[in-house]
Amino acid sequence: MLKVKKLSFIREAQILLVKAERKLKHAQRAYNVGDYDSALGDSYRCVELCMRVLLLSHGIIKIPKTHSGILQLFSKELVLKGGFHTRISQGDRFTCITKSKSRLFALLH
């Protein structure tokens, strides 16, 4: 039974990564035509999906449904416990924890 559960989490992670890639492509297209609001929204969703995959890959299966819940869990379990080097989690080009979608604009540059 454990193998079945593990495989289902792997499959779920694969599905989430496909969705994240699709959102990133949508964000890039929106950005290229000047639709910055859509670009931000799709970028934010892409990051959220990737955070879910990272949590799953660390054996965390009970993932909150809210944006703030995911951010808090990601910070607690991955950033604060050393899953990300401090420089990466606080770097100029990547922000692990954010309180608004507008801060994710840096991901597009």
C-alpha positions, 0 to 999 in steps of 0.5 A: 500500500505504501508503494501505491501511495508513493506512486500517487504522490509522484503522479500528482507531482508530475501533473502539477509540474505540467500545469506549472509549465503551462501557466509559465508559458501563458505568463510569458505570452501575456507578458510579451503582449503587454498583458501584465496583470495576466502575466502576474496571475499566471506567474503566481500560480506557476510558483504556487504549483511548484511550491506544492511539488516541492512540499510533496517531494519532501514527504509533506502530503497534507498541503493547505488549500489557501495561498497563505497556508502554502506560503507558511508551510513552505517557509516553515518546512523548506526555507527555515529548516534549510531546504533552500540556501538563505541566499536563494530564498532571499535573492534578487531573482527569486522570492520564496515568501511573498504577501502579494502577487505584485512582488512576483513581477521580479520572476518575469525579469 
